[in-house]
Amino acid sequence: MSSLEIKFRKTKLDSEKMKRILITGATGNVGTEVIYYLKERDNESEIIAAVRNIDSAKKSFPNFPNLLLKRFDFEDENSFNTAFKNIDVLFLLRPPHISQVDKFFKPLLASAKENGIEKVIFLSVQGVEKSKVIPHHKIEQLIIQMGFNYIFVRPSYFMQNLTTTLLPEILKNKTITLPAGKAKFNWIDIKNIGEVAAILIKSFEKYQNKAYEITGTENKSFKEVTELMSKIAGIKFSFKPINPISFYFKKRKEGVLKGFAVVMTILHFLPRLQKEPRISDDFSVITGKKTTTLKEFIEREKEKITKHKLQQT
Ligand SMILES: NC(=O)c1ccc[n+]([C@@H]2O[C@H](COP(=O)([O-])OP(=O)(O)OC[C@H]3O[C@@H](n4cnc5c(N)ncnc54)[C@H](OP(=O)(O)O)[C@@H]3O)[C@@H](O)[C@H]2O)c1
């Protein structure tokens, strides 16, 4: 066998061998879906959930009682070494309250490197390349500078914001108050992100060293979305515009932490100053499927946004 053939066979075997995949943010919106789709499509690899609290995290995966869990805390450097041992692929996200990249992500990535991790898939955000102020921009740069093979998943605005962060106001007042004005957002279902991430991880070598924009096919304003919610749920929901400063102080008064209140304000105000989001076909090219539409999402999650009404009747 020629040396070229040996090299080819070795590369093929390397890419096919069982991978050990560590998922950070495993108990969160995206992490849970990534684990679900990885388990569904990859029997060979070992999937490990990196969690702050092993006992409480067990409850997050009732369908996967044998899922391996490892203690890992972004804010505790001592937890990195054990979590990163013998890992081939690291699925990394930035928990919403952590924005100091140098303080938290530099040591984390240095430890990943020391432990021999070569592949990092990072949950970033659409438009990150244009916005140097958001922490994801700096994290992407760090990952490249430190010489990892990388995949950047850059999703648009999560449909699930309607059923998580924005839900208390939706249930209480049937309103959504945001500094978003008439700006159009691109809406993506987190299940679509989980599904595409599982494919990217499984075939990492095929997709590596590129960024993928994962978007839905609809750009819609909050007014349009509340109208659609009203039509589907049969209850009147409305959008209440607010200026960014009042919004920030409203959130602080509600007890939202400073960093998260800033992020929420920027996230919903900036699109007013920008062009409409780009609609990408990366999801359908990679999966061969279509993304969830807003109509499908609202129909699927109708009970969550109308829970208040159901409880009263
Ligand atoms: N919302 C959007 O529209 C949107 C759009 C594009 C990109 N993104 C990005 O998506 C990311 C958020 O993803 P998500 O919605 O899946 O997050 P999430 O649901 O808020 O989950 C955060 C996860 O991080 C874990 N975590 C928090 N602090 C930790 C710590 N100190 N150590 C270890 N784990 C910790 C949480 O674990 P516990 O169970 O222990 O709390 C949880 O599993 C953000 O970077 C955001 O910028 C969001």
Ligand as a Chemical Component Dictionary entry (heavy atoms), coordinates in Angstrom:
data_LIG
# 
_chem_comp.id                   LIG 
_chem_comp.type                 NON-POLYMER 
_chem_comp.pdbx_formal_charge   0 
_chem_comp.three_letter_code    LIG 
# 
loop_
_chem_comp_atom.comp_id 
_chem_comp_atom.atom_id 
_chem_comp_atom.alt_atom_id 
_chem_comp_atom.type_symbol 
_chem_comp_atom.charge 
_chem_comp_atom.model_Cartn_x 
_chem_comp_atom.model_Cartn_y 
_chem_comp_atom.model_Cartn_z 
_chem_comp_atom.pdbx_ordinal 
LIG N1  N1  N 0  -32.554 33.790 22.449 1  
LIG C1  C1  C 0  -32.257 33.972 21.170 2  
LIG O1  O1  O 0  -33.090 34.406 20.366 3  
LIG C2  C2  C 0  -30.871 33.632 20.679 4  
LIG C3  C3  C 0  -30.581 33.710 19.319 5  
LIG C4  C4  C 0  -29.302 33.356 18.875 6  
LIG C5  C5  C 0  -28.343 32.937 19.783 7  
LIG N2  N2  N 1  -28.648 32.875 21.110 8  
LIG C6  C6  C 0  -27.605 32.444 22.051 9  
LIG O2  O2  O 0  -27.942 31.186 22.620 10 
LIG C7  C7  C 0  -27.275 31.070 23.888 11 
LIG C8  C8  C 0  -28.257 30.603 24.939 12 
LIG O3  O3  O 0  -28.701 29.301 24.639 13 
LIG P1  P1  P 0  -29.941 28.658 25.407 14 
LIG O4  O4  O 0  -31.158 29.487 25.127 15 
LIG O5  O5  O -1 -29.954 27.219 25.128 16 
LIG O6  O6  O 0  -29.529 28.935 26.921 17 
LIG P2  P2  P 0  -30.383 28.633 28.243 18 
LIG O7  O7  O 0  -31.630 27.866 27.911 19 
LIG O8  O8  O 0  -30.477 29.890 29.018 20 
LIG O9  O9  O 0  -29.426 27.612 28.998 21 
LIG C9  C9  C 0  -28.226 27.998 29.564 22 
LIG C10 C10 C 0  -27.494 26.731 29.920 23 
LIG O10 O10 O 0  -26.219 27.091 30.463 24 
LIG C11 C11 C 0  -26.071 26.436 31.719 25 
LIG N3  N3  N 0  -25.278 27.267 32.601 26 
LIG C12 C12 C 0  -25.563 28.513 33.051 27 
LIG N4  N4  N 0  -24.564 28.938 33.842 28 
LIG C13 C13 C 0  -23.660 27.931 33.922 29 
LIG C14 C14 C 0  -22.453 27.770 34.601 30 
LIG N5  N5  N 0  -21.934 28.719 35.381 31 
LIG N6  N6  N 0  -21.770 26.607 34.430 32 
LIG C15 C15 C 0  -22.278 25.584 33.689 33 
LIG N7  N7  N 0  -23.439 25.693 33.008 34 
LIG C16 C16 C 0  -24.118 26.847 33.136 35 
LIG C17 C17 C 0  -27.473 26.246 32.254 36 
LIG O11 O11 O 0  -27.444 25.216 33.197 37 
LIG P3  P3  P 0  -28.327 25.178 34.558 38 
LIG O12 O12 O 0  -29.389 24.160 34.288 39 
LIG O13 O13 O 0  -27.354 24.738 35.595 40 
LIG O14 O14 O 0  -28.858 26.559 34.773 41 
LIG C18 C18 C 0  -28.192 25.881 30.967 42 
LIG O15 O15 O 0  -27.985 24.531 30.660 43 
LIG C19 C19 C 0  -26.729 32.453 24.232 44 
LIG O16 O16 O 0  -25.354 32.507 24.011 45 
LIG C20 C20 C 0  -27.485 33.347 23.254 46 
LIG O17 O17 O 0  -26.797 34.528 22.972 47 
LIG C21 C21 C 0  -29.883 33.188 21.581 48 
# 
loop_
_chem_comp_bond.comp_id 
_chem_comp_bond.atom_id_1 
_chem_comp_bond.atom_id_2 
_chem_comp_bond.value_order 
_chem_comp_bond.pdbx_ordinal 
LIG N1  C1  SING 1  
LIG C1  O1  DOUB 2  
LIG C1  C2  SING 3  
LIG C2  C3  SING 4  
LIG C2  C21 DOUB 5  
LIG C3  C4  DOUB 6  
LIG C4  C5  SING 7  
LIG C5  N2  DOUB 8  
LIG N2  C6  SING 9  
LIG N2  C21 SING 10 
LIG C6  O2  SING 11 
LIG C6  C20 SING 12 
LIG O2  C7  SING 13 
LIG C7  C8  SING 14 
LIG C7  C19 SING 15 
LIG C8  O3  SING 16 
LIG O3  P1  SING 17 
LIG P1  O4  DOUB 18 
LIG P1  O5  SING 19 
LIG P1  O6  SING 20 
LIG O6  P2  SING 21 
LIG P2  O7  DOUB 22 
LIG P2  O8  SING 23 
LIG P2  O9  SING 24 
LIG O9  C9  SING 25 
LIG C9  C10 SING 26 
LIG C10 O10 SING 27 
LIG C10 C18 SING 28 
LIG O10 C11 SING 29 
LIG C11 N3  SING 30 
LIG C11 C17 SING 31 
LIG N3  C12 SING 32 
LIG N3  C16 SING 33 
LIG C12 N4  DOUB 34 
LIG N4  C13 SING 35 
LIG C13 C14 SING 36 
LIG C13 C16 DOUB 37 
LIG C14 N5  SING 38 
LIG C14 N6  DOUB 39 
LIG N6  C15 SING 40 
LIG C15 N7  DOUB 41 
LIG N7  C16 SING 42 
LIG C17 O11 SING 43 
LIG C17 C18 SING 44 
LIG O11 P3  SING 45 
LIG P3  O12 DOUB 46 
LIG P3  O13 SING 47 
LIG P3  O14 SING 48 
LIG C18 O15 SING 49 
LIG C19 O16 SING 50 
LIG C19 C20 SING 51 
LIG C20 O17 SING 52 
# 
